Amino acid sequence: MPFSGLVRTTPADHRHPTRTMRPLDTLLFTDLDGTLLDHETYSFDPARPALRQLHGRGIPLILTTSKTLIEVIDLNRALHNRAPVIIENGGAMAFPLDREHPFSLPEHEIVDEHAVMRFSPAYPTIRAFIDRQRDENGYHIRGFGDMRAIEV
């Protein structure tokens, strides 16, 4: 059964949706580290032939990752990929604002030219909660945000 709310882009010009918005029947979701990207080099070179075929057939590549939007934006650009991304382990989804979508986006925030829909609290909200727990309850919690890069 086709996905009725998504747009197929033209293979010749992936930057503009087709004039007649046809439902998509295929989407490809992929994880990044060790899946699309080589686990050690972070290269997607081995996947290039498959990526070209996806692009040529107008099949959206939806990156799904634990990474933040800022970490994924450059990769999406390098892939010439304009599909939405699922970020922060499914805590949010980001839609590029430089393209039309055949649906209205519900309440969202704008981050680096993307409409970001959050399904969980934002990182600063979580950090503030942890800080309160330290102050109010004396908990000894240490997360990546408390460490220097060398410690992580």
N, C-alpha and C positions, 0 to 999 in steps of 0.2 A: 504494500500500500504506500503510495507516495506521501512525502512530507509536504503538506499543502501550504505551509507558512514560509517556505524558503524559496529563494530565487536561484535559478541556474544562470550563470554568467556565460557570455559568449566566449568560446575558446579564442577567437581572434583578438578580442580586447577584454581582458579580465577585469578592467577597471570600471566598466559600465554594465549595469544589469541589462538584460535583454528587454526590449520594449514590451513584449508580451511575457508576463511573468508566469513561466511554466513551473509547476511543482517539481521538486527534486525527487528522484527516486534513489539516489545514492549520496551518502555522506561518508567521509572517512575520518574517524577519530583516532588519534595516536598520542601515546605518551612520548616523552622526549628522551630522557637519560637512559641509554642502553637499548632504546627502541628505535626511534627515528635518528637519534644522535648516537654516535659511537661513544661508549661509556668512558673511554680514556681520552680521546681527542676532541670530543664534542662536534665532530664533523658529520655532515649529512651527505658527503660525497657518494658513498655506496648506494644511497637511496635516490640519487638524481634521475636515473632512467625511469623509475616508478613515479617520481614526482612530476616528470615531464608528461607522462601518460595521463596522470590525474588532471593536470592543468589543461592538457589538450582535449580532454573529455569534459571539462567544466565541472569536475567533481571537487567540491570544497574539502580542504584539509583542515580539520579542526584540531588544533593542538590542545591537549589536556595535560596539565602539569601541576606540580606542587609549587612551581615558581610564581613570582609576582608578575603583574603586567609589565612592569619596567624591565624585568629580565627577559620577557618573551617578545617584546616589540621588535628589537633588532633582529632576532631570529626570524620572525614572521616577515620582516622586510627582505632579509636575505633569501628567503624562500619565495619571494614575490607572491606571498599569500595574503589575501585580504579577508579571509574568513574570520568569524568570531573565534575567541579563545576561551577555554575553561581554565581558570587559574586558581592558585592557592588551595589545591586539593579539592576542587569543586566548591570552594567558598565564594566564588564570584565568577561571572562570565562577562567578557568585554566584547563590545561590538564596535568596529571601526566607524567613525562618524563621516568619513570621506566617501561613503557609498550609501545608496538608498537601501532601505529594508522594506519588505512588503508588509510590515506590521509596525504598530507603534510600540516603542520601548516603554515599559513601565518605569516607575520612578527609578532614577539612576543618578550617579555622579559622573562628572566629566574628568577623565584622567588621560593626559597625553593624547588627545583627539580620539578617545574611545568612550563610549557610554558603558559604564561599569555598573552592573547589577550585582549587589552583594546578597549572599544567602546566609552569611554569618557576619559577626561584628568585624569591623576593619581592624587591621593590625594595631594602630594607635589605641583603639578602644580596649583591645585585649591587654596591651602593655599597661595601660592605666589601671585596669582591674588587677593585674598581677602586682603592680606597685602598691595599690591599696591593701592587698592581702599581706604584703610584707610589713607595711606600716601599722595596720590595724591588728594583725594577728601574729606578727613576728615570724612569719614563714620565711624559710631560707630557700627561695626559688631563684634559679639562675638559668636564663635562656640564652639563645644565640644573640639576642639583642643586647645582652649584658657583656658580651665577650668581644675581644679584639679579633680581627680576622685570623691571626696566627693561632688563637686558641680554638677556633672552630675546626 
